[in-house]
Amino acid sequence: MTAVATRWTVDVDREACIGTGVCAGAAPRQIEIRDGKAAALAPQTDPDDAVIDAADMCPMSAITVRDAASGVLLAPEE
């Protein structure tokens, strides 16, 4: 039996984003600032606490992290 690797989706609401850059500083492997707003570097990523921190730190709650398989919201905390 093969183990299924867990993946997370990272979505940025660029309309809500105000471009503080806190997220890119917290998770530079997953998020960058592009044209003054946050953008995910890839639609999915390996699990990484840094991307959870980035979503939790966003003052506009513009970043969501979900389990790719189940769609369960992992961050930000509600």
All heavy atoms as a GROMACS GRO file, in nm:
protein
  553
    1MET      N    1   0.084  -0.118   0.000
    1MET     CA    2   0.000   0.000   0.000
    1MET      C    3   0.089   0.124   0.000
    1MET      O    4   0.185   0.134   0.075
    1MET     CB    5  -0.090  -0.002   0.123
    1MET     CG    6  -0.184   0.114   0.132
    1MET     SD    7  -0.292   0.092   0.275
    1MET     CE    8  -0.446   0.104   0.194
    2THR      N    9   0.054   0.222  -0.083
    2THR     CA   10   0.132   0.344  -0.094
    2THR      C   11   0.070   0.455  -0.010
    2THR      O   12  -0.052   0.476  -0.015
    2THR     CB   13   0.136   0.390  -0.243
    2THR    OG1   14   0.184   0.283  -0.322
    2THR    CG2   15   0.224   0.512  -0.259
    3ALA      N   16   0.152   0.525   0.065
    3ALA     CA   17   0.103   0.638   0.145
    3ALA      C   18   0.076   0.757   0.052
    3ALA      O   19   0.152   0.783  -0.040
    3ALA     CB   20   0.206   0.677   0.249
    4VAL      N   21  -0.034   0.824   0.078
    4VAL     CA   22  -0.069   0.942   0.000
    4VAL      C   23  -0.010   1.064   0.069
    4VAL      O   24  -0.034   1.086   0.189
    4VAL     CB   25  -0.222   0.956  -0.013
    4VAL    CG1   26  -0.258   1.083  -0.085
    4VAL    CG2   27  -0.281   0.835  -0.082
    5ALA      N   28   0.067   1.140  -0.004
    5ALA     CA   29   0.128   1.259   0.054
    5ALA      C   30   0.023   1.368   0.072
    5ALA      O   31  -0.060   1.390  -0.015
    5ALA     CB   32   0.240   1.309  -0.037
    6THR      N   33   0.028   1.432   0.187
    6THR     CA   34  -0.062   1.543   0.215
    6THR      C   35  -0.014   1.666   0.140
    6THR      O   36   0.105   1.695   0.138
    6THR     CB   37  -0.066   1.572   0.366
    6THR    OG1   38  -0.111   1.456   0.433
    6THR    CG2   39  -0.157   1.689   0.398
    7ARG      N   40  -0.108   1.737   0.079
    7ARG     CA   41  -0.077   1.864   0.011
    7ARG      C   42  -0.174   1.968   0.063
    7ARG      O   43  -0.284   1.936   0.106
    7ARG     CB   44  -0.092   1.851  -0.140
    7ARG     CG   45  -0.002   1.748  -0.205
    7ARG     CD   46   0.140   1.793  -0.220
    7ARG     NE   47   0.147   1.893  -0.327
    7ARG     CZ   48   0.252   1.969  -0.351
    7ARG    NH1   49   0.358   1.960  -0.277
    7ARG    NH2   50   0.252   2.057  -0.448
    8TRP      N   51  -0.133   2.093   0.058
    8TRP     CA   52  -0.218   2.204   0.097
    8TRP      C   53  -0.237   2.297  -0.021
    8TRP      O   54  -0.146   2.311  -0.104
    8TRP     CB   55  -0.154   2.283   0.210
    8TRP     CG   56  -0.147   2.214   0.342
    8TRP    CD1   57  -0.203   2.094   0.378
    8TRP    CD2   58  -0.079   2.262   0.458
    8TRP    NE1   59  -0.174   2.066   0.509
    8TRP    CE2   60  -0.097   2.168   0.561
    8TRP    CE3   61  -0.004   2.375   0.486
    8TRP    CZ2   62  -0.044   2.183   0.688
    8TRP    CZ3   63   0.050   2.390   0.613
    8TRP    CH2   64   0.029   2.296   0.712
    9THR      N   65  -0.354   2.359  -0.028
    9THR     CA   66  -0.375   2.465  -0.126
    9THR      C   67  -0.358   2.598  -0.055
    9THR      O   68  -0.395   2.613   0.061
    9THR     CB   69  -0.514   2.459  -0.192
    9THR    OG1   70  -0.614   2.473  -0.090
    9THR    CG2   71  -0.535   2.329  -0.267
   10VAL      N   72  -0.301   2.694  -0.125
   10VAL     CA   73  -0.282   2.829  -0.073
   10VAL      C   74  -0.350   2.924  -0.171
   10VAL      O   75  -0.315   2.929  -0.288
   10VAL     CB   76  -0.132   2.864  -0.062
   10VAL    CG1   77  -0.114   3.006  -0.009
   10VAL    CG2   78  -0.059   2.764   0.025
   11ASP      N   79  -0.451   2.994  -0.121
   11ASP     CA   80  -0.524   3.089  -0.205
   11ASP      C   81  -0.510   3.229  -0.146
   11ASP      O   82  -0.517   3.246  -0.024
   11ASP     CB   83  -0.673   3.053  -0.212
   11ASP     CG   84  -0.696   2.921  -0.284
   11ASP    OD1   85  -0.650   2.907  -0.398
   11ASP    OD2   86  -0.760   2.833  -0.224
   12VAL      N   87  -0.492   3.327  -0.234
   12VAL     CA   88  -0.483   3.466  -0.192
   12VAL      C   89  -0.596   3.544  -0.260
   12VAL      O   90  -0.609   3.540  -0.382
   12VAL     CB   91  -0.348   3.528  -0.230
   12VAL    CG1   92  -0.343   3.676  -0.190
   12VAL    CG2   93  -0.232   3.452  -0.167
   13ASP      N   94  -0.676   3.611  -0.178
   13ASP     CA   95  -0.779   3.700  -0.230
   13ASP      C   96  -0.711   3.834  -0.258
   13ASP      O   97  -0.692   3.916  -0.169
   13ASP     CB   98  -0.891   3.716  -0.128
   13ASP     CG   99  -1.002   3.809  -0.173
   13ASP    OD1  100  -0.983   3.882  -0.274
   13ASP    OD2  101  -1.108   3.810  -0.109
   14ARG      N  102  -0.672   3.855  -0.384
   14ARG     CA  103  -0.597   3.976  -0.420
   14ARG      C  104  -0.682   4.102  -0.410
   14ARG      O  105  -0.629   4.211  -0.400
   14ARG     CB  106  -0.534   3.959  -0.557
   14ARG     CG  107  -0.417   3.857  -0.550
   14ARG     CD  108  -0.351   3.831  -0.683
   14ARG     NE  109  -0.304   3.947  -0.752
   14ARG     CZ  110  -0.183   4.001  -0.741
   14ARG    NH1  111  -0.094   3.949  -0.657
   14ARG    NH2  112  -0.148   4.107  -0.811
   15GLU      N  113  -0.812   4.088  -0.408
   15GLU     CA  114  -0.899   4.205  -0.387
   15GLU      C  115  -0.892   4.251  -0.242
   15GLU      O  116  -0.895   4.370  -0.214
   15GLU     CB  117  -1.043   4.172  -0.425
   15GLU     CG  118  -1.064   4.146  -0.574
   15GLU     CD  119  -1.039   4.268  -0.659
   15GLU    OE1  120  -1.082   4.379  -0.620
   15GLU    OE2  121  -0.975   4.254  -0.765
   16ALA      N  122  -0.883   4.156  -0.149
   16ALA     CA  123  -0.878   4.188  -0.007
   16ALA      C  124  -0.737   4.228   0.037
   16ALA      O  125  -0.721   4.304   0.132
   16ALA     CB  126  -0.926   4.070   0.076
   17CYS      N  127  -0.635   4.180  -0.032
   17CYS     CA  128  -0.496   4.204   0.006
   17CYS      C  129  -0.462   4.353   0.000
   17CYS      O  130  -0.498   4.422  -0.095
   17CYS     CB  131  -0.403   4.126  -0.088
   17CYS     SG  132  -0.227   4.152  -0.056
   18ILE      N  133  -0.391   4.400   0.105
   18ILE     CA  134  -0.346   4.539   0.106
   18ILE      C  135  -0.194   4.549   0.088
   18ILE      O  136  -0.137   4.657   0.096
   18ILE     CB  137  -0.392   4.614   0.233
   18ILE    CG1  138  -0.339   4.547   0.360
   18ILE    CG2  139  -0.544   4.627   0.235
   18ILE    CD1  140  -0.365   4.625   0.489
   19GLY      N  141  -0.129   4.436   0.064
   19GLY     CA  142   0.012   4.435   0.028
   19GLY      C  143   0.111   4.468   0.138
   19GLY      O  144   0.216   4.525   0.112
   20THR      N  145   0.082   4.430   0.263
   20THR     CA  146   0.174   4.459   0.372
   20THR      C  147   0.306   4.383   0.358
   20THR      O  148   0.408   4.429   0.407
   20THR     CB  149   0.114   4.425   0.509
   20THR    OG1  150   0.095   4.284   0.519
   20THR    CG2  151  -0.015   4.501   0.533
   21GLY      N  152   0.302   4.266   0.296
   21GLY     CA  153   0.422   4.185   0.279
   21GLY      C  154   0.455   4.096   0.398
   21GLY      O  155   0.553   4.022   0.394
   22VAL      N  156   0.375   4.103   0.503
   22VAL     CA  157   0.399   4.019   0.620
   22VAL      C  158   0.398   3.872   0.580
   22VAL      O  159   0.482   3.793   0.626
   22VAL     CB  160   0.293   4.047   0.729
   22VAL    CG1  161   0.303   3.949   0.844
   22VAL    CG2  162   0.307   4.189   0.780
   23CYS      N  163   0.307   3.835   0.494
   23CYS     CA  164   0.294   3.695   0.452
   23CYS      C  165   0.417   3.646   0.376
   23CYS      O  166   0.466   3.537   0.400
   23CYS     CB  167   0.169   3.677   0.366
   23CYS     SG  168   0.166   3.786   0.221
   24ALA      N  169   0.466   3.730   0.285
   24ALA     CA  170   0.584   3.692   0.207
   24ALA      C  171   0.707   3.680   0.296
   24ALA      O  172   0.793   3.596   0.272
   24ALA     CB  173   0.608   3.793   0.095
   25GLY      N  174   0.713   3.762   0.399
   25GLY     CA  175   0.823   3.751   0.494
   25GLY      C  176   0.815   3.625   0.577
   25GLY      O  177   0.916   3.563   0.608
   26ALA      N  178   0.692   3.584   0.610
   26ALA     CA  179   0.673   3.464   0.692
   26ALA      C  180   0.687   3.336   0.612
   26ALA      O  181   0.734   3.235   0.664
   26ALA     CB  182   0.535   3.468   0.758
   27ALA      N  183   0.645   3.338   0.487
   27ALA     CA  184   0.645   3.216   0.403
   27ALA      C  185   0.700   3.246   0.263
   27ALA      O  186   0.629   3.236   0.164
   27ALA     CB  187   0.504   3.160   0.396
   28PRO      N  188   0.827   3.281   0.252
   28PRO     CA  189   0.882   3.319   0.122
   28PRO      C  190   0.888   3.206   0.020
   28PRO      O  191   0.898   3.232  -0.100
   28PRO     CB  192   1.022   3.370   0.157
   28PRO     CG  193   1.056   3.303   0.285
   28PRO     CD  194   0.926   3.290   0.359
   29ARG      N  195   0.878   3.082   0.065
   29ARG     CA  196   0.878   2.969  -0.030
   29ARG      C  197   0.741   2.946  -0.091
   29ARG      O  198   0.728   2.874  -0.190
   29ARG     CB  199   0.928   2.842   0.037
   29ARG     CG  200   1.077   2.849   0.071
   29ARG     CD  201   1.128   2.722   0.132
   29ARG     NE  202   1.060   2.702   0.259
   29ARG     CZ  203   1.059   2.590   0.328
   29ARG    NH1  204   1.124   2.486   0.283
   29ARG    NH2  205   0.996   2.582   0.443
   30GLN      N  206   0.637   3.007  -0.032
   30GLN     CA  207   0.501   2.985  -0.081
   30GLN      C  208   0.434   3.112  -0.133
   30GLN      O  209   0.342   3.103  -0.215
   30GLN     CB  210   0.412   2.927   0.030
   30GLN     CG  211   0.450   2.789   0.073
   30GLN     CD  212   0.552   2.788   0.186
   30GLN    OE1  213   0.593   2.891   0.237
   30GLN    NE2  214   0.594   2.669   0.227
   31ILE      N  215   0.474   3.229  -0.082
   31ILE     CA  216   0.403   3.353  -0.114
   31ILE      C  217   0.503   3.462  -0.152
   31ILE      O  218   0.608   3.475  -0.088
   31ILE     CB  219   0.319   3.400   0.007
   31ILE    CG1  220   0.217   3.292   0.044
   31ILE    CG2  221   0.249   3.533  -0.023
   31ILE    CD1  222   0.146   3.316   0.176
   32GLU      N  223   0.468   3.539  -0.254
   32GLU     CA  224   0.549   3.653  -0.294
   32GLU      C  225   0.459   3.775  -0.311
   32GLU      O  226   0.337   3.761  -0.320
   32GLU     CB  227   0.623   3.624  -0.424
   32GLU     CG  228   0.532   3.615  -0.546
   32GLU     CD  229   0.606   3.588  -0.676
   32GLU    OE1  230   0.730   3.578  -0.674
   32GLU    OE2  231   0.539   3.575  -0.779
   33ILE      N  232   0.520   3.891  -0.316
   33ILE     CA  233   0.447   4.012  -0.348
   33ILE      C  234   0.467   4.036  -0.497
   33ILE      O  235   0.580   4.046  -0.545
   33ILE     CB  236   0.497   4.134  -0.265
   33ILE    CG1  237   0.478   4.106  -0.116
   33ILE    CG2  238   0.424   4.261  -0.308
   33ILE    CD1  239   0.334   4.084  -0.072
   34ARG      N  240   0.356   4.043  -0.568
   34ARG     CA  241   0.358   4.062  -0.713
   34ARG      C  242   0.264   4.178  -0.746
   34ARG      O  243   0.147   4.174  -0.710
   34ARG     CB  244   0.310   3.933  -0.782
   34ARG     CG  245   0.325   3.932  -0.930
   34ARG     CD  246   0.275   3.801  -0.992
   34ARG     NE  247   0.326   3.682  -0.926
   34ARG     CZ  248   0.256   3.569  -0.907
   34ARG    NH1  249   0.131   3.560  -0.949
   34ARG    NH2  250   0.311   3.467  -0.846
   35ASP      N  251   0.316   4.280  -0.808
   35ASP     CA  252   0.238   4.399  -0.843
   35ASP      C  253   0.170   4.460  -0.720
   35ASP      O  254   0.054   4.501  -0.724
   35ASP     CB  255   0.133   4.367  -0.951
   35ASP     CG  256   0.196   4.317  -1.080
   35ASP    OD1  257   0.304   4.368  -1.116
   35ASP    OD2  258   0.138   4.228  -1.144
   36GLY      N  259   0.242   4.460  -0.608
   36GLY     CA  260   0.194   4.523  -0.487
   36GLY      C  261   0.097   4.441  -0.403
   36GLY      O  262   0.046   4.489  -0.302
   37LYS      N  263   0.070   4.318  -0.444
   37LYS     CA  264  -0.024   4.231  -0.371
   37LYS      C  265   0.038   4.093  -0.354
   37LYS      O  266   0.122   4.051  -0.432
   37LYS     CB  267  -0.155   4.216  -0.448
   37LYS     CG  268  -0.223   4.347  -0.483
   37LYS     CD  269  -0.327   4.380  -0.382
   37LYS     CE  270  -0.398   4.510  -0.422
   37LYS     NZ  271  -0.533   4.513  -0.377
   38ALA      N  272  -0.008   4.021  -0.253
   38ALA     CA  273   0.040   3.884  -0.230
   38ALA      C  274  -0.010   3.792  -0.340
   38ALA      O  275  -0.119   3.810  -0.394
   38ALA     CB  276  -0.008   3.834  -0.094
   39ALA      N  277   0.072   3.692  -0.370
   39ALA     CA  278   0.036   3.589  -0.467
   39ALA      C  279   0.102   3.458  -0.425
   39ALA      O  280   0.218   3.458  -0.381
   39ALA     CB  281   0.082   3.628  -0.607
   40ALA      N  282   0.030   3.349  -0.439
   40ALA     CA  283   0.086   3.217  -0.410
   40ALA      C  284   0.182   3.180  -0.522
   40ALA      O  285   0.154   3.203  -0.640
   40ALA     CB  286  -0.025   3.114  -0.399
   41LEU      N  287   0.296   3.124  -0.486
   41LEU     CA  288   0.393   3.082  -0.586
   41LEU      C  289   0.348   2.957  -0.661
   41LEU      O  290   0.389   2.935  -0.774
   41LEU     CB  291   0.529   3.057  -0.520
   41LEU     CG  292   0.597   3.183  -0.466
   41LEU    CD1  293   0.721   3.146  -0.387
   41LEU    CD2  294   0.633   3.276  -0.580
   42ALA      N  295   0.264   2.875  -0.598
   42ALA     CA  296   0.210   2.755  -0.661
   42ALA      C  297   0.072   2.730  -0.601
   42ALA      O  298   0.046   2.768  -0.486
   42ALA     CB  299   0.302   2.636  -0.636
   43PRO      N  300  -0.018   2.666  -0.676
   43PRO     CA  301  -0.152   2.642  -0.622
   43PRO      C  302  -0.154   2.542  -0.507
   43PRO      O  303  -0.247   2.543  -0.427
   43PRO     CB  304  -0.230   2.589  -0.742
   43PRO     CG  305  -0.128   2.544  -0.840
   43PRO     CD  306  -0.003   2.623  -0.813
   44GLN      N  307  -0.052   2.456  -0.500
   44GLN     CA  308  -0.043   2.361  -0.389
   44GLN      C  309   0.098   2.360  -0.335
   44GLN      O  310   0.194   2.392  -0.406
   44GLN     CB  311  -0.080   2.220  -0.433
   44GLN     CG  312  -0.226   2.203  -0.463
   44GLN     CD  313  -0.264   2.056  -0.483
   44GLN    OE1  314  -0.182   1.966  -0.464
   44GLN    NE2  315  -0.387   2.033  -0.520
   45THR      N  316   0.110   2.322  -0.208
   45THR     CA  317   0.240   2.315  -0.143
   45THR      C  318   0.243   2.198  -0.046
   45THR      O  319   0.138   2.147  -0.006
   45THR     CB  320   0.270   2.448  -0.068
   45THR    OG1  321   0.403   2.444  -0.018
   45THR    CG2  322   0.173   2.472   0.046
   46ASP      N  323   0.362   2.158  -0.009
   46ASP     CA  324   0.376   2.061   0.098
   46ASP      C  325   0.340   2.130   0.229
   46ASP      O  326   0.356   2.252   0.242
   46ASP     CB  327   0.521   2.010   0.106
   46ASP     CG  328   0.558   1.922  -0.012
   46ASP    OD1  329   0.471   1.850  -0.062
   46ASP    OD2  330   0.675   1.927  -0.053
   47PRO      N  331   0.291   2.058   0.327
   47PRO     CA  332   0.260   2.118   0.456
   47PRO      C  333   0.382   2.191   0.514
   47PRO      O  334   0.494   2.140   0.508
   47PRO     CB  335   0.222   1.999   0.543
   47PRO     CG  336   0.168   1.899   0.446
   47PRO     CD  337   0.256   1.915   0.324
   48ASP      N  338   0.358   2.311   0.564
   48ASP     CA  339   0.464   2.393   0.620
   48ASP      C  340   0.401   2.493   0.716
   48ASP      O  341   0.312   2.569   0.677
   48ASP     CB  342   0.537   2.466   0.507
   48ASP     CG  343   0.660   2.543   0.552
   48ASP    OD1  344   0.670   2.578   0.671
   48ASP    OD2  345   0.746   2.571   0.467
   49ASP      N  346   0.445   2.492   0.840
   49ASP     CA  347   0.390   2.583   0.940
   49ASP      C  348   0.404   2.729   0.900
   49ASP      O  349   0.324   2.813   0.941
   49ASP     CB  350   0.455   2.560   1.077
   49ASP     CG  351   0.410   2.432   1.143
   49ASP    OD1  352   0.302   2.379   1.107
   49ASP    OD2  353   0.482   2.383   1.233
   50ALA      N  354   0.503   2.761   0.818
   50ALA     CA  355   0.524   2.900   0.776
   50ALA      C  356   0.404   2.955   0.700
   50ALA      O  357   0.366   3.070   0.718
   50ALA     CB  358   0.651   2.912   0.691
   51VAL      N  359   0.342   2.873   0.617
   51VAL     CA  360   0.227   2.921   0.540
   51VAL      C  361   0.104   2.936   0.630
   51VAL      O  362   0.022   3.026   0.610
   51VAL     CB  363   0.201   2.832   0.416
   51VAL    CG1  364   0.135   2.703   0.449
   51VAL    CG2  365   0.120   2.907   0.313
   52ILE      N  366   0.093   2.853   0.732
   52ILE     CA  367  -0.014   2.871   0.832
   52ILE      C  368   0.007   3.003   0.906
   52ILE      O  369  -0.087   3.082   0.924
   52ILE     CB  370  -0.016   2.753   0.932
   52ILE    CG1  371  -0.048   2.621   0.863
   52ILE    CG2  372  -0.111   2.781   1.049
   52ILE    CD1  373  -0.188   2.605   0.814
   53ASP      N  374   0.132   3.029   0.945
   53ASP     CA  375   0.164   3.155   1.012
   53ASP      C  376   0.131   3.274   0.923
   53ASP      O  377   0.076   3.374   0.969
   53ASP     CB  378   0.311   3.160   1.052
   53ASP     CG  379   0.347   3.062   1.163
   53ASP    OD1  380   0.254   3.012   1.232
   53ASP    OD2  381   0.467   3.034   1.179
   54ALA      N  382   0.165   3.265   0.795
   54ALA     CA  383   0.139   3.374   0.701
   54ALA      C  384  -0.011   3.403   0.693
   54ALA      O  385  -0.053   3.519   0.696
   54ALA     CB  386   0.194   3.340   0.564
   55ALA      N  387  -0.091   3.299   0.684
   55ALA     CA  388  -0.236   3.318   0.678
   55ALA      C  389  -0.290   3.377   0.807
   55ALA      O  390  -0.376   3.467   0.804
   55ALA     CB  391  -0.306   3.186   0.646
   56ASP      N  392  -0.239   3.330   0.919
   56ASP     CA  393  -0.285   3.380   1.049
   56ASP      C  394  -0.242   3.525   1.072
   56ASP      O  395  -0.312   3.600   1.140
   56ASP     CB  396  -0.234   3.292   1.162
   56ASP     CG  397  -0.307   3.159   1.172
   56ASP    OD1  398  -0.420   3.148   1.121
   56ASP    OD2  399  -0.250   3.066   1.232
   57MET      N  400  -0.129   3.567   1.016
   57MET     CA  401  -0.079   3.703   1.035
   57MET      C  402  -0.143   3.807   0.943
   57MET      O  403  -0.135   3.926   0.972
   57MET     CB  404   0.072   3.707   1.010
   57MET     CG  405   0.154   3.650   1.120
   57MET     SD  406   0.328   3.686   1.087
   57MET     CE  407   0.390   3.523   1.063
   58CYS      N  408  -0.204   3.762   0.836
   58CYS     CA  409  -0.260   3.857   0.738
   58CYS      C  410  -0.366   3.944   0.804
   58CYS      O  411  -0.466   3.893   0.855
   58CYS     CB  412  -0.320   3.782   0.620
   58CYS     SG  413  -0.395   3.893   0.498
   59PRO      N  414  -0.347   4.077   0.802
   59PRO     CA  415  -0.444   4.164   0.868
   59PRO      C  416  -0.580   4.168   0.799
   59PRO      O  417  -0.679   4.207   0.860
   59PRO     CB  418  -0.376   4.302   0.865
   59PRO     CG  419  -0.282   4.295   0.752
   59PRO     CD  420  -0.236   4.152   0.745
   60MET      N  421  -0.585   4.125   0.674
   60MET     CA  422  -0.710   4.126   0.598
   60MET      C  423  -0.771   3.987   0.581
   60MET      O  424  -0.872   3.972   0.512
   60MET     CB  425  -0.686   4.189   0.460
   60MET     CG  426  -0.628   4.329   0.466
   60MET     SD  427  -0.722   4.444   0.569
   60MET     CE  428  -0.871   4.460   0.474
   61SER      N  429  -0.710   3.886   0.639
   61SER     CA  430  -0.753   3.746   0.622
   61SER      C  431  -0.769   3.712   0.474
   61SER      O  432  -0.861   3.643   0.433
   61SER     CB  433  -0.884   3.720   0.697
   61SER     OG  434  -0.866   3.738   0.836
   62ALA      N  435  -0.673   3.760   0.394
   62ALA     CA  436  -0.678   3.741   0.249
   62ALA      C  437  -0.618   3.608   0.204
   62ALA      O  438  -0.630   3.572   0.088
   62ALA     CB  439  -0.605   3.856   0.180
   63ILE      N  440  -0.554   3.536   0.295
   63ILE     CA  441  -0.489   3.410   0.260
   63ILE      C  442  -0.562   3.295   0.328
   63ILE      O  443  -0.589   3.301   0.448
   63ILE     CB  444  -0.342   3.409   0.304
   63ILE    CG1  445  -0.267   3.523   0.237
   63ILE    CG2  446  -0.276   3.275   0.275
   63ILE    CD1  447  -0.132   3.549   0.295
   64THR      N  448  -0.596   3.194   0.250
   64THR     CA  449  -0.655   3.074   0.308
   64THR      C  450  -0.569   2.954   0.272
   64THR      O  451  -0.515   2.944   0.162
   64THR     CB  452  -0.800   3.050   0.260
   64THR    OG1  453  -0.802   3.048   0.117
   64THR    CG2  454  -0.894   3.157   0.311
   65VAL      N  455  -0.557   2.865   0.368
   65VAL     CA  456  -0.482   2.740   0.350
   65VAL      C  457  -0.579   2.627   0.378
   65VAL      O  458  -0.647   2.627   0.480
   65VAL     CB  459  -0.361   2.732   0.445
   65VAL    CG1  460  -0.283   2.603   0.422
   65VAL    CG2  461  -0.271   2.854   0.430
   66ARG      N  462  -0.588   2.534   0.283
   66ARG     CA  463  -0.679   2.420   0.297
   66ARG      C  464  -0.606   2.290   0.267
   66ARG      O  465  -0.509   2.288   0.192
   66ARG     CB  466  -0.796   2.433   0.199
   66ARG     CG  467  -0.885   2.551   0.228
   66ARG     CD  468  -1.003   2.557   0.128
   66ARG     NE  469  -1.087   2.670   0.156
   66ARG     CZ  470  -1.185   2.674   0.247
   66ARG    NH1  471  -1.210   2.566   0.319
   66ARG    NH2  472  -1.255   2.783   0.267
   67ASP      N  473  -0.656   2.183   0.325
   67ASP     CA  474  -0.609   2.050   0.289
   67ASP      C  475  -0.656   2.026   0.146
   67ASP      O  476  -0.775   2.040   0.116
   67ASP     CB  477  -0.668   1.946   0.384
   67ASP     CG  478  -0.621   1.807   0.351
   67ASP    OD1  479  -0.680   1.748   0.258
   67ASP    OD2  480  -0.528   1.758   0.415
   68ALA      N  481  -0.565   1.994   0.057
   68ALA     CA  482  -0.599   1.979  -0.084
   68ALA      C  483  -0.697   1.865  -0.110
   68ALA      O  484  -0.783   1.874  -0.197
   68ALA     CB  485  -0.472   1.959  -0.169
   69ALA      N  486  -0.686   1.757  -0.035
   69ALA     CA  487  -0.772   1.642  -0.058
   69ALA      C  488  -0.913   1.662  -0.004
   69ALA      O  489  -1.012   1.630  -0.071
   69ALA     CB  490  -0.710   1.516   0.003
   70SER      N  491  -0.923   1.717   0.116
   70SER     CA  492  -1.053   1.726   0.181
   70SER      C  493  -1.119   1.864   0.170
   70SER      O  494  -1.239   1.878   0.189
   70SER     CB  495  -1.041   1.691   0.330
   70SER     OG  496  -0.966   1.791   0.398
   71GLY      N  497  -1.037   1.967   0.144
   71GLY     CA  498  -1.089   2.103   0.142
   71GLY      C  499  -1.107   2.164   0.279
   71GLY      O  500  -1.154   2.278   0.290
   72VAL      N  501  -1.067   2.095   0.383
   72VAL     CA  502  -1.081   2.146   0.520
   72VAL      C  503  -0.992   2.270   0.537
   72VAL      O  504  -0.875   2.268   0.502
   72VAL     CB  505  -1.042   2.037   0.623
   72VAL    CG1  506  -1.030   2.095   0.763
   72VAL    CG2  507  -1.141   1.923   0.619
   73LEU      N  508  -1.051   2.376   0.593
   73LEU     CA  509  -0.978   2.499   0.620
   73LEU      C  510  -0.879   2.478   0.733
   73LEU      O  511  -0.916   2.435   0.841
   73LEU     CB  512  -1.076   2.612   0.657
   73LEU     CG  513  -1.014   2.748   0.684
   73LEU    CD1  514  -0.953   2.807   0.556
   73LEU    CD2  515  -1.116   2.842   0.742
   74LEU      N  516  -0.753   2.509   0.705
   74LEU     CA  517  -0.646   2.496   0.805
   74LEU      C  518  -0.607   2.631   0.863
   74LEU      O  519  -0.565   2.639   0.977
   74LEU     CB  520  -0.523   2.430   0.742
   74LEU     CG  521  -0.548   2.292   0.678
   74LEU    CD1  522  -0.425   2.246   0.603
   74LEU    CD2  523  -0.589   2.192   0.784
   75ALA      N  524  -0.619   2.736   0.784
   75ALA     CA  525  -0.586   2.872   0.830
   75ALA      C  526  -0.652   2.971   0.736
   75ALA      O  527  -0.672   2.942   0.619
   75ALA     CB  528  -0.435   2.892   0.833
   76PRO      N  529  -0.690   3.087   0.783
   76PRO     CA  530  -0.667   3.136   0.918
   76PRO      C  531  -0.766   3.076   1.017
   76PRO      O  532  -0.872   3.024   0.977
   76PRO     CB  533  -0.688   3.288   0.906
   76PRO     CG  534  -0.787   3.301   0.794
   76PRO     CD  535  -0.754   3.187   0.700
   77GLU      N  536  -0.729   3.084   1.143
   77GLU     CA  537  -0.820   3.036   1.246
   77GLU      C  538  -0.941   3.125   1.251
   77GLU      O  539  -0.931   3.246   1.232
   77GLU     CB  540  -0.750   3.036   1.383
   77GLU     CG  541  -0.640   2.934   1.394
   77GLU     CD  542  -0.580   2.931   1.534
   77GLU    OE1  543  -0.626   3.004   1.622
   77GLU    OE2  544  -0.484   2.855   1.551
   78GLU      N  545  -1.055   3.066   1.273
   78GLU     CA  546  -1.179   3.144   1.278
   78GLU      C  547  -1.218   3.176   1.418
   78GLU      O  548  -1.177   3.120   1.512
   78GLU     CB  549  -1.292   3.070   1.209
   78GLU     CG  550  -1.266   3.056   1.061
   78GLU     CD  551  -1.381   2.989   0.989
   78GLU    OE1  552  -1.463   2.922   1.052
   78GLU    OE2  553  -1.388   3.005   0.868
   0.00000   0.00000   0.00000
